[in-house]
Amino acid sequence: MNTLVLGWRRARRFAPVTRGLAPDRPAFLIAVVCLWLATVGNVALWHGLFERSLLRGFGGWILVAGLGVGIAGLMALLSSLLAWRWTLKPVLVLWLLVSAGCTHFMLSYGMVMDPSMLVNVLQTDPHEAADLMSGRLLLNLLLLGVLPAVWVVRRPVSYGRWTGRLKGNLQTAVLSLVITVVALFACFQPLASTVRNHHEVRYLVNPLNVVYALGKVAFSGPAHARGLAPIGEDAAIAAPFGPAHPPLLVLVLGETGRVGNFGVNGYERDTTPELARQDIVSFRNVWSCGTSTAASVPCMFSRLGRERFLDRDHDEEGLLDVLQRAGYGVLWLDNQGGCKGVCDRVPNAATCADGECLDAALLEGLDARLAALPAERRARGVVLVLHQIGSHGPAYYRRSSPETKRFLPECTQNELQSCSRAELVNAYDNSIAYTDHLLGATIGWLKQKEVNWRPAMMYVADHGESLGENNLYLHGLPYAVAPDVQKRVPWITWMSPGFVHDTGLGVTCLRSRAEERLSHDHYFHSVLGLMGVSTSVYDAARDVYAPCRAGGVKAAQVSAIS
């Protein structure tokens, strides 16, 4: 009898926990959803660990068990803080849908969700989003997100009074925290080794990766929120271009260009026949600021260079601001998802605002756009920026016109892993061939201006691309772990004879530097050097053309960076 009484008393001690886990209580719903997220919702994580041979032996099982329970515990901890009548189910539904979407993209394209990728997602325009739609995406969203979410919505839950709910939420949070600590401590050794040797794995933990990325982006604070600092206030034109022949520089900002897929860079395929017929200079060892447009474009138009740009605590003006302040006419034409802020203070226009079009639209009406710039600025010189859609994936087949498709059959699906390697490369190479066509047409347009101008063109891509190597597709991986094909980009220059003469540039000298390691850090200063802008923010050491200039541009002698 005493034994029965003792057992009854012990049962009463744990009664609150038992009641809290009753099927109609919030804690039960949280537990079920978080266990689903930690197992099925993290299939990309388990696949990633398996691919890296980290699930072998007893240590592998300990890692899976501890990490799985730890993920469930952390998700339960976060969810318990929001376990109120009007917030719990929306939060759990959001976890499920976000987890399903991330699982699809991580498995299909080898993506990881870090802060830079989250910025890319937030800046994706409707046309880019449409390119990513596929039957597999919808199926994954349905099975991994929508159906569990329907179950959550339909599940009856008894919340009780708010005082009791507060107590229950705190109990759930404490219990979740204890479970998380115990689980992660149990697998600490294999987990620490995994994180140390495979940094990217932490961005596969779903959907905690999104929570971390969102917090990082939100609480680090956007640099522009702390003010926009002017730069180059002393900028002036010091070039020897005569008033009868001002400079006309076209900056073609490429999208998703792999340096190794350009025929002029030694690629086995002739993807660039039009460039090959021109007197160009191609730098073949150039490294990008980032692995996405959102990361690279603001960085390459900044004077700071990659390391200082990432560590900046405020935004400042960029290349186009300095060119405009010096007195040049500046115009940005966009066939992409915007200029990421770098053209906000100069004239700019979208060439295909009502839909998606090929890059040839960038050249349509260019004479009229040039003539519309203020006459006093045109008299000093003009810089035109053409922002391509280029080779933006996954719909590479839509980036080239039928007459420029040189390599067939090509992949015509958004689900790149469903295509053969040969079809995928064909589609991408066709997009490069179309870029070659655009650059050839741009040079042709510039040659028509030689009577009144000193024309030149500079093409640099913002980042590279993965085409299935190591089961990776597209771009956007964290820079530290991204493969070189996502970071090496082409840099191609064409200059008219008059431009070469006035600037004193040695083309042979430039070609001798083709294999030197360069980067987007050189972009800002190289453009200022070409245009002969004298300013304290110009650094000749980061002007790729300066070593081959025979005194033609006085600005090359200005080397201080403020």
Order of alpha helices (4+ residues) and beta strands (2+ residues): alpha-alpha-alpha-alpha-alpha-alpha-alpha-alpha-alpha-alpha-alpha-alpha-alpha-beta-beta-beta-alpha-beta-alpha-alpha-beta-alpha-beta-beta-alpha-alpha-beta-alpha-beta-beta-beta-beta-alpha-alpha-beta-alpha-beta
